[in-house]
Amino acid sequence: MLITSNIFDTSLIINSSLDAIILQSANIILNEIIDTKISLKTPQRNYIQQLIKIIKYLRILVFILERENKELKIIIQIRRGYKKDR
């Protein structure tokens, strides 16, 4: 279980780049723990809380990017309209 605890402690370190294979491994282990209804230990609880924070951040980021994209598309359409009028 030492490896499992370690993967939950280190897989979502904010200052490091996210390694997809490590994240996938941690998620598989977490799903197995949940499926077997074993009580969650502190590293696993912390991992879940970190995932929730990252998901919230990514949702906000996607919202902002979609909004910016929409605004830029409007600007491009306006500029194309000016070029056609010339």
C-alpha positions as CSV (number, residue, x, y, z in Angstrom):
1,M,0.0,0.0,0.0
2,L,3.1,2.3,0.2
3,I,3.1,2.7,-3.5
4,T,-0.6,3.5,-3.6
5,S,-0.2,6.1,-0.8
6,N,2.8,7.6,-2.6
7,I,1.0,7.9,-5.9
8,F,-1.8,9.8,-4.3
9,D,0.6,12.1,-2.5
10,T,2.6,13.0,-5.6
11,S,0.5,12.7,-8.7
12,L,-1.2,16.1,-8.4
13,I,1.7,18.2,-7.2
14,I,0.7,21.7,-8.4
15,N,4.2,22.8,-9.5
16,S,4.9,19.8,-11.6
17,S,3.5,18.9,-15.0
18,L,0.7,16.4,-14.9
19,D,1.8,13.0,-16.2
20,A,-1.1,11.2,-17.8
21,I,0.1,7.7,-17.1
22,I,0.6,8.5,-13.3
23,L,-2.9,10.2,-13.2
24,Q,-4.5,7.2,-14.9
25,S,-2.8,4.8,-12.5
26,A,-3.9,6.8,-9.5
27,N,-7.5,7.0,-10.8
28,I,-7.6,3.3,-11.5
29,I,-6.4,2.5,-7.9
30,L,-8.9,5.0,-6.5
31,N,-11.7,3.4,-8.5
32,E,-10.7,0.0,-7.2
33,I,-10.7,1.2,-3.6
34,I,-14.1,2.8,-4.1
35,D,-15.5,-0.4,-5.8
36,T,-14.3,-2.6,-2.9
37,K,-15.7,-0.1,-0.4
38,I,-12.5,0.1,1.5
39,S,-12.4,3.2,3.7
40,L,-10.4,6.0,2.2
41,K,-7.1,7.0,3.8
42,T,-5.8,10.5,4.1
43,P,-3.6,10.5,0.9
44,Q,-6.6,9.3,-1.1
45,R,-8.9,11.9,0.4
46,N,-6.4,14.6,-0.3
47,Y,-6.1,13.3,-3.9
48,I,-9.9,13.6,-4.3
49,Q,-9.9,17.1,-2.9
50,Q,-7.0,18.1,-5.3
51,L,-8.9,16.6,-8.2
52,I,-12.0,18.7,-7.3
53,K,-9.9,21.9,-7.2
54,I,-8.3,21.2,-10.5
55,I,-11.7,20.4,-12.1
56,K,-13.2,23.7,-10.8
57,Y,-10.2,25.6,-12.1
58,L,-10.4,23.9,-15.5
59,R,-14.2,24.6,-15.7
60,I,-13.5,28.3,-15.1
61,L,-10.7,28.3,-17.6
62,V,-12.9,26.7,-20.3
63,F,-15.6,29.2,-19.6
64,I,-13.2,32.1,-20.0
65,L,-11.7,30.7,-23.2
66,E,-15.0,30.0,-24.7
67,R,-16.1,33.5,-24.0
68,E,-12.9,35.0,-25.5
69,N,-13.2,32.7,-28.5
70,K,-16.8,34.0,-29.1
71,E,-15.7,37.6,-28.8
72,L,-12.8,37.1,-31.2
73,K,-15.1,35.5,-33.7
74,I,-17.4,38.5,-33.6
75,I,-14.4,40.8,-34.1
76,I,-13.2,38.7,-37.1
77,Q,-16.7,38.9,-38.6
78,I,-16.8,42.7,-38.2
79,R,-13.3,43.1,-39.7
80,R,-14.2,40.8,-42.7
81,G,-17.3,43.0,-43.2
82,Y,-15.1,46.1,-43.4
83,K,-12.8,44.5,-45.9
84,K,-15.8,43.6,-48.2
85,D,-17.1,47.1,-48.0
86,R,-13.9,48.6,-49.4
